[in-house]
Amino acid sequence: MTLREGEKGTAELKRDARRLLTHLVSGEAKRLDFDAANRWRRQSPAHEAAFTEATQLWRDFGAAGRDLLAREGTPVWPAPQVSLSRRAMLGGSGALAAAAAAYAVINPPLGLWPSLAELRADYRTATGEQRQVTLADHVAVRMNTQTAIAVPASSGDRDQVTLIAGEASFVMPPEAMRPLAVVADASLTIASRARFDVRNLGRSVCVTCFEGDVRVENAAQTATVGVNQQLRYDRDGIGQVVSINPGEAAAWREGVLIFRDKPLSDVIDELNRYRPGRIILVKSGLAQRSVNGRFSIERIDDVVAWLAQVYGATPRSLPGGVTLLS
């Protein structure tokens, strides 16, 4: 075997390992898939090395996305197989590969690494990280885990921040001279003097006000959120303003997660934001079981063990920080 052939084989193993890991952490994998993955890894030391590198790549991407992109280049994911003539395949293979690579950067599969928009953010937090920054006009911003914000140059009569993804708390000082507008999913939350949180996880945006009041503008709709109130909006419109417990709504800033009658599946989704790897609920019958509790963010793995014990699930640890609850 020539060196070139050996290099080609190694590249193919790395590609297959990354595709394999992507499926394992997708939430769609079954027990048979994990058993098949273990058999694939045991085929040779090269297979094991490729899988180990893929899991390490996943671990590192969230904390060092920019550095990894610069060092490793854009991750390339094969385009979907389609029926093409030989001529079309020869002529279009490069375009398909480029399109697949571009899609993977803009819309990373399963959120395994930051999106292109997040990598271009002015401020980012890694998994499990919280960060405090101060913007113009002395606006204090507390960023929660997996959060990215962009701060364009001020224009017009107000300052503006874009919450690309994640969750952030904004505190405006009493002497603030200009209103602040927070853009999330193409809508605005506008405040003059207020303390409020905005959470944007892709499906909907949640706005919570603790002091003062904020105005939410979504397409042709407008709503005002007052002290200890909250609303959610998505591209279909603005929901109802509801009252909230301010201590529970702001608990993440104190390093605590509080769940009240939350489905287990939603709790696991939230836990996955704070720990490397992924928790996968294999025992689907538990998904709607109600969870109540107050948990420390610093002890997320203890929470996983507690959930397994209380709900009769068996935890199983796999490479890459993957934990199955079956």
GULUMSE-186550 format. One record per residue (C-alpha): x, y, z. Coordinates in pm, whole numbers, m for minus. Each point is the difference from the previous one (the first is absolute). Last residue first. Example, Ala and Ser with C-alpha at 12.3 -4.5 7.8 and 13.67 -1.06 7.14 Angstrom:
// GULUMSE-186550
{atom {1367,m106,714}}
{atom {m137,m344,66}}
// end
This chain:
// GULUMSE-186550
{atom {m3240,362,2940}}
{atom {174,326,84}}
{atom {297,17,m235}}
{atom {292,231,77}}
{atom {224,140,m274}}
{atom {309,183,128}}
{atom {193,m72,m318}}
{atom {38,m370,69}}
{atom {m295,m181,157}}
{atom {m147,m1,351}}
{atom {m306,m212,82}}
{atom {m263,119,247}}
{atom {m280,m246,89}}
{atom {m339,164,47}}
{atom {m230,m55,297}}
{atom {m138,350,12}}
{atom {148,103,334}}
{atom {335,m176,m50}}
{atom {61,119,m354}}
{atom {m104,353,90}}
{atom {241,2,295}}
{atom {290,m126,m215}}
{atom {m68,273,m257}}
{atom {m21,261,275}}
{atom {334,m115,138}}
{atom {144,50,m349}}
{atom {m130,358,6}}
{atom {188,88,318}}
{atom {125,351,m81}}
{atom {m347,95,m127}}
{atom {m140,m67,347}}
{atom {m351,m146,2}}
{atom {m341,100,137}}
{atom {m275,m253,m63}}
{atom {m324,m106,m157}}
{atom {m18,m233,m300}}
{atom {m316,m135,m167}}
{atom {16,m316,m212}}
{atom {m68,86,m364}}
{atom {316,m154,m146}}
{atom {1,m308,227}}
{atom {m161,m234,m255}}
{atom {277,91,m244}}
{atom {260,m207,185}}
{atom {292,104,m222}}
{atom {29,344,158}}
{atom {327,133,m140}}
{atom {232,220,205}}
{atom {256,173,m219}}
{atom {365,95,9}}
{atom {134,296,193}}
{atom {m235,125,272}}
{atom {m217,310,47}}
{atom {m223,8,m309}}
{atom {m64,m375,25}}
{atom {m162,59,339}}
{atom {m270,210,m168}}
{atom {m86,m268,m256}}
{atom {m3,m256,282}}
{atom {m252,210,194}}
{atom {m221,32,m309}}
{atom {m5,m380,m45}}
{atom {m76,m46,371}}
{atom {m314,209,m36}}
{atom {9,307,228}}
{atom {m227,13,304}}
{atom {210,275,157}}
{atom {372,m8,m85}}
{atom {262,222,161}}
{atom {357,23,m134}}
{atom {260,169,220}}
{atom {328,182,m59}}
{atom {m122,328,150}}
{atom {m57,155,m344}}
{atom {m192,m316,m94}}
{atom {m250,75,279}}
{atom {m139,309,m177}}
{atom {m338,m150,m92}}
{atom {m24,m184,331}}
{atom {62,308,212}}
{atom {m225,215,m220}}
{atom {m304,m229,40}}
{atom {m193,76,m317}}
{atom {m309,189,m118}}
{atom {m119,m56,m357}}
{atom {m12,211,m318}}
{atom {m176,m199,m273}}
{atom {175,m110,m316}}
{atom {141,210,m283}}
{atom {m10,m111,m362}}
{atom {37,m290,m243}}
{atom {372,67,m39}}
{atom {51,m71,367}}
{atom {m84,181,321}}
{atom {8,m66,370}}
{atom {m106,226,285}}
{atom {109,71,355}}
{atom {m97,211,298}}
{atom {170,78,329}}
{atom {m6,375,m68}}
{atom {m171,91,m329}}
{atom {m2,m142,m352}}
{atom {m157,223,m264}}
{atom {m127,m150,m326}}
{atom {22,93,m368}}
{atom {m114,m185,m311}}
{atom {53,91,m367}}
{atom {322,m201,m32}}
{atom {106,m73,359}}
{atom {68,305,216}}
{atom {51,m65,372}}
{atom {m4,300,233}}
{atom {181,m19,332}}
{atom {m90,102,355}}
{atom {178,112,317}}
{atom {158,m278,202}}
{atom {m15,m380,m31}}
{atom {m119,m48,m360}}
{atom {9,m337,m177}}
{atom {10,m44,m379}}
{atom {m15,m351,m152}}
{atom {83,m63,m365}}
{atom {m123,m303,m195}}
{atom {133,m309,m176}}
{atom {359,119,m42}}
{atom {118,8,359}}
{atom {m37,373,56}}
{atom {m30,114,362}}
{atom {m27,368,88}}
{atom {31,122,359}}
{atom {m98,338,148}}
{atom {111,280,225}}
{atom {m144,334,m108}}
{atom {58,363,m89}}
{atom {m82,88,m362}}
{atom {m89,m342,m137}}
{atom {m71,m150,m343}}
{atom {m37,m371,m80}}
{atom {6,m37,m377}}
{atom {m86,m270,m254}}
{atom {205,m162,m280}}
{atom {77,m316,200}}
{atom {146,192,292}}
{atom {91,370,m19}}
{atom {56,178,330}}
{atom {m72,373,m16}}
{atom {144,233,266}}
{atom {m130,353,58}}
{atom {255,280,34}}
{atom {123,214,290}}
{atom {20,m267,270}}
{atom {28,177,338}}
{atom {m210,m256,186}}
{atom {235,m275,m125}}
{atom {m127,m262,m247}}
{atom {34,m365,98}}
{atom {m24,m261,m276}}
{atom {m11,m376,67}}
{atom {96,m238,m278}}
{atom {m111,m335,m141}}
{atom {108,m206,m298}}
{atom {25,85,m367}}
{atom {61,296,m229}}
{atom {m105,256,261}}
{atom {54,316,m204}}
{atom {77,316,197}}
{atom {m108,355,m86}}
{atom {50,349,136}}
{atom {m260,267,m65}}
{atom {m61,335,m175}}
{atom {135,m82,m343}}
{atom {313,m209,m26}}
{atom {223,m182,244}}
{atom {260,m229,m155}}
{atom {m107,m362,1}}
{atom {19,m213,315}}
{atom {m35,m371,m73}}
{atom {m100,m254,261}}
{atom {67,m372,44}}
{atom {m116,m225,283}}
{atom {82,m365,64}}
{atom {m20,42,380}}
{atom {m137,324,146}}
{atom {112,352,m81}}
{atom {m32,278,260}}
{atom {m18,340,m169}}
{atom {58,330,177}}
{atom {m99,320,m186}}
{atom {250,272,91}}
{atom {m106,231,m287}}
{atom {200,m223,m235}}
{atom {34,m365,95}}
{atom {122,m175,313}}
{atom {66,m375,m8}}
{atom {m63,m280,251}}
{atom {53,m365,m96}}
{atom {m150,m339,74}}
{atom {154,m324,m124}}
{atom {m158,m348,6}}
{atom {36,m48,m376}}
{atom {204,288,m139}}
{atom {m91,366,17}}
{atom {20,245,m289}}
{atom {57,372,m51}}
{atom {45,199,m322}}
{atom {m176,m268,m203}}
{atom {153,m125,m326}}
{atom {31,m355,128}}
{atom {m364,15,106}}
{atom {m113,97,m351}}
{atom {205,m283,m152}}
{atom {m169,m245,235}}
{atom {177,m123,312}}
{atom {83,m372,17}}
{atom {m195,m319,61}}
{atom {m328,191,m30}}
{atom {m183,m309,m121}}
{atom {153,38,m349}}
{atom {158,345,m36}}
{atom {m228,234,m198}}
{atom {221,271,m155}}
{atom {318,m205,24}}
{atom {m159,m329,m104}}
{atom {m188,169,m283}}
{atom {323,142,m141}}
{atom {169,m339,11}}
{atom {m294,m168,m170}}
{atom {m9,267,m269}}
{atom {373,m36,m61}}
{atom {m31,m376,m28}}
{atom {m292,31,m239}}
{atom {184,259,m211}}
{atom {307,m222,m23}}
{atom {m208,m302,m94}}
{atom {m186,191,m270}}
{atom {198,m65,m315}}
{atom {94,m357,71}}
{atom {m346,m80,134}}
{atom {m177,170,m286}}
{atom {212,m190,m251}}
{atom {m57,m332,177}}
{atom {m375,62,10}}
{atom {m149,83,333}}
{atom {m221,m181,252}}
{atom {40,172,329}}
{atom {217,m64,306}}
{atom {m27,273,258}}
{atom {314,220,12}}
{atom {293,m123,203}}
{atom {92,210,303}}
{atom {310,220,m10}}
{atom {114,171,319}}
{atom {153,340,m87}}
{atom {372,19,61}}
{atom {199,m180,265}}
{atom {212,280,147}}
{atom {m206,310,m79}}
{atom {m328,m179,64}}
{atom {143,m138,322}}
{atom {116,339,123}}
{atom {m336,162,m69}}
{atom {m201,m276,159}}
{atom {206,m28,317}}
{atom {m237,m85,282}}
{atom {m281,m150,m209}}
{atom {232,m179,m239}}
{atom {217,m170,258}}
{atom {m235,m275,114}}
{atom {m113,m79,m355}}
{atom {357,m21,m128}}
{atom {83,m228,292}}
{atom {m286,m230,m97}}
{atom {117,m9,m362}}
{atom {363,m63,99}}
{atom {m104,m296,217}}
{atom {m204,m139,m290}}
{atom {292,26,m238}}
{atom {237,m160,253}}
{atom {m237,m290,57}}
{atom {m33,m63,m373}}
{atom {377,15,m41}}
{atom {50,m245,289}}
{atom {m216,m246,m197}}
{atom {m353,m138,m33}}
{atom {m85,80,361}}
{atom {m136,346,m80}}
{atom {m253,m138,m251}}
{atom {m122,m259,254}}
{atom {m52,277,255}}
{atom {m194,204,m255}}
{atom {m221,m301,m81}}
{atom {m83,m37,370}}
{atom {m84,370,16}}
{atom {m225,m30,m306}}
{atom {m172,m309,142}}
{atom {m84,198,316}}
{atom {m183,253,m215}}
{atom {121,331,m143}}
{atom {m252,277,m65}}
{atom {120,234,279}}
{atom {259,134,m241}}
{atom {299,m87,220}}
{atom {63,m340,m159}}
{atom {m73,126,m351}}
{atom {263,273,19}}
{atom {248,m249,149}}
{atom {m34,m230,m301}}
{atom {35,283,m251}}
{atom {313,115,179}}
{atom {143,m353,7}}
{atom {m78,m52,m369}}
{atom {185,318,m97}}
{atom {298,m90,216}}
{atom {9,m351,m149}}
{atom {m17,144,m352}}
{atom {289,234,73}}
{atom {206,m288,138}}
{atom {m66,m209,m310}}
{atom {102,285,m229}}
{atom {322,49,193}}
{atom {79,m369,m34}}
{atom {m69,7,m373}}
{atom {234,299,m37}}
{atom {266,m180,204}}
{atom {m17,m294,m238}}
{atom {m138,m341,98}}
// end
